[in-house]
Amino acid sequence: MTALSSRPAALSTPSTELPILPNIKCWNVEDYQKLREFGILDSDERTELLAGQIVTMASQGRPHVIAVQLLALQLDEFLRDKPYLVRAQHPIQLDDSSEPEPDIAVVEGNILTYTDHHPYPKEVLLAIEIAETTLKKDCETKDKLYAKANISEYWVVDLKHRTLHIFQNPTAQGYSSHLILSEAHKISPAAFPELSLDISSILPPQK
């Protein structure tokens, strides 16, 4: 395992294809967790591991916070008596080199299911990102990582344009289905077709 006696390479924001450059240290999930455990990563700086690169996460504006809460509350209410858990802004482990922190993940089991690991792709029914300033990364980088990990459904809530991007049918190259709906529509997750959400109800009200 890589020695952890020094700070990692500079944190970076990935390009759409997340190229692996020869002079960039690529981290695995085990190393990344050790960096957190030993306090080498600043605990006040939100980061996630994407394709071996430690990436700083965008700060959360008020609309972002509100959208996460609105969506989490509705999903929690629907899933209250079901064997599923809504995780808000907690890690999921896609593979040995990616541990993103989606804004919402609906996963199998309950809180105690994940005492010894973060959810793996086979346990994730739906991953959701809220895009306030990160639409390009969420729709052109993270979508490929989630698809490659075989996450069956991925949503991106675009706060600026008040739309919902729905990605389905994952392949090794990306999702083969990408639908964009306006706030006038309703949506049902593929895993829960009986749940109908008004897209407008997960968006902060306009002033």
C-alpha positions as CSV (number, residue, x, y, z in Angstrom):
1,M,0.0,0.0,0.0
2,T,1.2,3.5,-0.8
3,A,2.9,5.4,2.1
4,L,0.8,8.1,3.6
5,S,3.4,10.3,5.1
6,S,2.8,13.3,2.9
7,R,-0.1,15.2,1.5
8,P,-1.6,13.9,-1.7
9,A,-1.2,15.6,-5.0
10,A,-3.1,18.8,-5.5
11,L,-6.9,18.4,-5.6
12,S,-8.3,18.9,-9.0
13,T,-11.6,19.2,-10.9
14,P,-11.7,16.4,-13.5
15,S,-12.3,17.0,-17.2
16,T,-15.2,15.4,-18.9
17,E,-13.2,12.2,-19.7
18,L,-11.1,12.2,-16.5
19,P,-7.8,11.5,-18.3
20,I,-5.1,9.7,-16.3
21,L,-2.0,11.8,-16.7
22,P,1.5,10.3,-16.1
23,N,2.5,12.7,-13.4
24,I,-0.7,12.5,-11.4
25,K,-0.9,10.2,-8.5
26,C,-3.9,7.9,-8.8
27,W,-5.4,6.8,-5.5
28,N,-7.5,3.8,-4.7
29,V,-10.4,3.7,-2.3
30,E,-8.3,2.1,0.5
31,D,-5.7,4.8,0.3
32,Y,-8.3,7.5,0.1
33,Q,-10.0,6.3,3.2
34,K,-6.7,6.2,5.0
35,L,-6.0,9.8,4.0
36,R,-9.3,10.8,5.7
37,E,-8.6,8.6,8.7
38,F,-5.2,10.1,9.3
39,G,-6.3,13.7,8.8
40,I,-4.1,14.2,5.8
41,L,-7.1,15.5,3.9
42,D,-8.6,18.7,5.4
43,S,-11.7,17.6,7.2
44,D,-13.3,21.0,6.4
45,E,-12.9,20.5,2.6
46,R,-15.4,18.3,0.9
47,T,-13.9,15.8,-1.5
48,E,-14.7,12.7,-3.4
49,L,-12.7,10.1,-5.3
50,L,-13.4,9.9,-9.0
51,A,-11.4,7.5,-11.3
52,G,-8.4,7.6,-8.9
53,Q,-8.4,11.4,-8.6
54,I,-9.3,13.3,-5.4
55,V,-11.7,16.0,-6.5
56,T,-13.0,19.0,-4.5
57,M,-16.7,19.3,-4.4
58,A,-18.6,22.5,-5.1
59,S,-19.9,24.5,-2.2
60,Q,-23.6,24.2,-1.6
61,G,-25.8,27.2,-2.2
62,R,-29.2,27.5,-0.6
63,P,-31.2,26.2,-3.6
64,H,-29.0,23.1,-3.6
65,V,-29.6,22.4,0.1
66,I,-33.3,22.9,-0.3
67,A,-33.5,20.6,-3.3
68,V,-31.7,17.9,-1.5
69,Q,-34.0,18.2,1.5
70,L,-37.2,18.3,-0.6
71,L,-36.2,15.2,-2.5
72,A,-35.0,13.3,0.6
73,L,-38.2,14.0,2.5
74,Q,-40.4,12.7,-0.3
75,L,-38.4,9.6,-0.9
76,D,-38.1,8.9,2.9
77,E,-41.9,9.2,3.2
78,F,-42.5,6.8,0.4
79,L,-39.9,4.2,1.5
80,R,-40.7,4.4,5.3
81,D,-42.1,0.9,5.5
82,K,-40.0,-0.6,2.8
83,P,-36.6,-2.4,3.0
84,Y,-34.7,0.5,1.5
85,L,-32.7,3.5,2.8
86,V,-32.3,7.1,1.5
87,R,-28.8,8.3,2.0
88,A,-28.1,12.0,1.6
89,Q,-24.6,13.1,0.7
90,H,-22.8,10.0,1.8
91,P,-20.3,7.9,-0.1
92,I,-21.0,4.9,-2.4
93,Q,-18.1,2.7,-3.6
94,L,-18.3,2.2,-7.4
95,D,-15.0,0.3,-7.7
96,D,-11.5,0.3,-6.4
97,S,-10.8,3.8,-7.7
98,S,-14.1,5.7,-7.3
99,E,-16.0,6.7,-4.2
100,P,-18.4,9.5,-5.1
101,E,-20.8,11.2,-2.7
102,P,-24.1,11.6,-4.6
103,D,-26.6,14.1,-3.2
104,I,-29.1,11.3,-2.8
105,A,-28.8,7.5,-3.1
106,V,-31.6,5.0,-2.6
107,V,-30.0,1.8,-1.5
108,E,-31.1,-1.6,-0.2
109,G,-31.3,-2.4,3.5
110,N,-31.1,-0.1,6.5
111,I,-28.5,2.0,8.3
112,L,-26.9,-1.0,10.0
113,T,-26.5,-2.7,6.6
114,Y,-23.5,-0.4,6.0
115,T,-21.6,-0.6,9.3
116,D,-18.7,-2.3,7.5
117,H,-18.8,-0.9,3.9
118,H,-20.3,1.9,1.8
119,P,-23.0,0.8,-0.6
120,Y,-21.7,-1.1,-3.7
121,P,-23.4,-0.6,-7.1
122,K,-25.5,-3.8,-6.8
123,E,-27.0,-2.2,-3.7
124,V,-27.8,1.1,-5.3
125,L,-31.3,1.5,-6.9
126,L,-31.1,5.2,-7.8
127,A,-28.3,7.8,-7.6
128,I,-29.2,11.5,-7.8
129,E,-27.0,14.6,-8.1
130,I,-28.3,18.2,-7.6
131,A,-26.6,20.5,-10.1
132,E,-26.4,24.2,-9.3
133,T,-22.9,24.8,-10.7
134,T,-21.9,21.3,-11.7
135,L,-24.2,20.3,-14.5
136,K,-21.4,19.6,-17.0
137,K,-19.5,17.3,-14.6
138,D,-22.7,15.6,-13.4
139,C,-23.9,14.9,-17.0
140,E,-20.6,14.3,-18.8
141,T,-18.3,12.7,-16.2
142,K,-20.2,11.2,-13.3
143,D,-22.8,9.7,-15.7
144,K,-20.1,7.6,-17.3
145,L,-18.7,6.5,-13.9
146,Y,-22.2,5.5,-12.7
147,A,-23.0,3.7,-15.9
148,K,-19.7,1.8,-16.0
149,A,-20.5,0.6,-12.4
150,N,-23.9,-0.5,-13.6
151,I,-26.0,1.8,-11.5
152,S,-29.4,1.2,-13.2
153,E,-30.8,4.7,-12.9
154,Y,-29.2,8.1,-12.4
155,W,-30.9,11.5,-12.1
156,V,-29.4,15.0,-12.3
157,V,-31.6,17.8,-11.1
158,D,-30.7,21.0,-13.0
159,L,-31.6,23.9,-10.8
160,K,-30.7,26.6,-13.3
161,H,-33.0,25.3,-16.1
162,R,-35.5,23.7,-13.7
163,T,-35.3,20.3,-15.5
164,L,-34.5,16.7,-14.6
165,H,-32.0,14.6,-16.5
166,I,-32.9,10.9,-16.4
167,F,-30.2,8.4,-17.3
168,Q,-31.1,4.7,-17.7
169,N,-29.8,1.5,-19.4
170,P,-26.1,1.6,-18.3
171,T,-23.4,0.3,-20.6
172,A,-19.6,0.3,-20.3
173,Q,-19.5,3.4,-22.4
174,G,-22.3,5.3,-20.7
175,Y,-26.1,5.3,-20.4
176,S,-27.9,4.5,-23.6
177,S,-31.0,6.5,-22.5
178,H,-30.9,10.2,-21.5
179,L,-34.2,12.0,-21.1
180,I,-34.7,15.6,-20.1
181,L,-38.0,16.6,-18.5
182,S,-39.3,20.0,-17.6
183,E,-40.8,20.8,-14.2
184,A,-44.3,20.4,-15.6
185,H,-43.8,16.6,-15.7
186,K,-44.1,13.8,-13.2
187,I,-41.5,11.1,-12.8
188,S,-41.4,7.6,-11.3
189,P,-38.1,5.8,-10.5
190,A,-37.8,2.6,-12.5
191,A,-37.3,0.7,-9.2
192,F,-40.5,2.2,-7.8
193,P,-43.0,2.7,-10.6
194,E,-45.8,3.2,-8.1
195,L,-44.1,6.4,-6.8
196,S,-45.1,9.5,-8.8
197,L,-43.1,12.7,-8.1
198,D,-43.9,16.1,-9.5
199,I,-40.6,17.5,-10.7
200,S,-41.7,20.9,-9.6
201,S,-42.0,19.6,-6.0
202,I,-38.3,18.8,-5.8
203,L,-37.3,22.3,-7.0
204,P,-36.9,25.3,-4.7
205,P,-39.8,27.8,-5.4
206,Q,-38.9,30.6,-7.7
207,K,-38.9,34.1,-6.2
